[in-house]
Amino acid sequence: MNPENAVLTSVLDAKSGTFQPDPLRVLKLLAANLNYQPTPVLELGNVSGFSGKLLIKDERRRFGMTSFKAAGGIYAVFTLIAKQWHSQTGEWLRPEDYRTSRIRRFAASITFVCASAGNHGLAVTRGAKLTGAKARIHLSETVPESFAEKLRSDGAEVVRSGKNYEESMALSLVDADTTGGILVADASWGDYLEPPALVMEGYTILADELQHGFEKSGQWPARVYLQAGVGGLAAAIAFMIRKRWSVQPEVVLVEPDSAPCLKESIVSGQLLRVEGPVSNMGRLDCKVPSSLAMQVLSSTVDRFMLVSDEQAADAMVDLGRLGVATTPSGAAGYAALFADAKETEDRGHALIFVTEAAI
């Protein structure tokens, strides 16, 4: 029997394979197992160079962690355990079942594997810890040791793999294939779709929280700036905006000018690898997009903006002066907003996402 409040995995349409998330499913699962509170929206007026109200979705403390990634990685781990349980027992888990000793004993035999530039690995590790499972995280040599120490302190096994993210991702695939671990990547390719789709579904609660807040305040943004690496967060938010928001903003996709993988892929109509130097926007410095994110963004984004390392660094400093300490990756949307303000006429309130805390 499939009880009404069971944990389900139907994030992809059975016939088309398209992204069909349900933020309510995410909310029920996470609220039953974590101390869930919506992250705040900061409102800044009289900001130099911008005449409208600046709305900032502040993701620096999601679930007591350091970025929005917590919503996706934790949710994916929980749901994949439910899938494993169902395949072996025929039973559907309910959100509250994860607290029981029988599920923790079952999860103890599961190892989740991923490659990460930092925050995704922290989220997968926390999901594993909360359920009693194990986590093995592959980090390239470019990832700061501070992230490795955070992962180890939360119970993860850390493996240094490759010179860059692409190499660590390739080695994490080999790991999962040879050890029987469950790969939880935040990018999709070929027929590898469900885990990254679940990660994206976790991110939809950000847009859901924003929608409820704007419905109460009536202060809908005219523009939304979404920074992207492989594109999972941007795609999840853009999907929800187009599907559920009653007031439609302009959606602007923001990427490093050294890694415009989504722009180039969407414009060409095919998944492309781009070349470029290493960016200081480390979490956005992705040369190949997620295929599922590209599919969603190709029909939901109005335009693209590229920001330089210098612009991102300046934006980080400006946000710090406003009391919002973050990284160049976290400040990329802010950088795009002010680059835009120099070129376009102000058109009402703007929404940006500060996606992570300062390292």
Buried (B, 14 or more C-beta within 10 A) or exposed (E): EEEEBBBBBEBBEEEEBEBBBBBEBBBBBBEBBBEBEBBBBBEBEEBEEBEBBBBBBBBBBBBEBBBBBBBBBBBBBBBBBBBBBBEEEEBBBBBEBBEEEEBBEBBEEBBBBBBBBBBBBBBBBBBBBBBBBBBBBBBBEBBEEEBBEBBEEBEBBBBEBBEBBBBBBBBBBEBBEEEEBBBBBBBBBEEBBBBBBBBBBBBBBBBBBBBEBBEEEEBBBBBBBBBBBBBBBBBBBBBBBBEEBEEEBBBBBBBBBBBBBBBBBBEEEEBBEBEEEEBBBBBBBBBBBBBBBBBBBBEBBEEBBBBBBEBBBBBBEBBEEBEBBBBBBBBBBBBBBBBBBEEEEEEBBBBBBBBBBBB
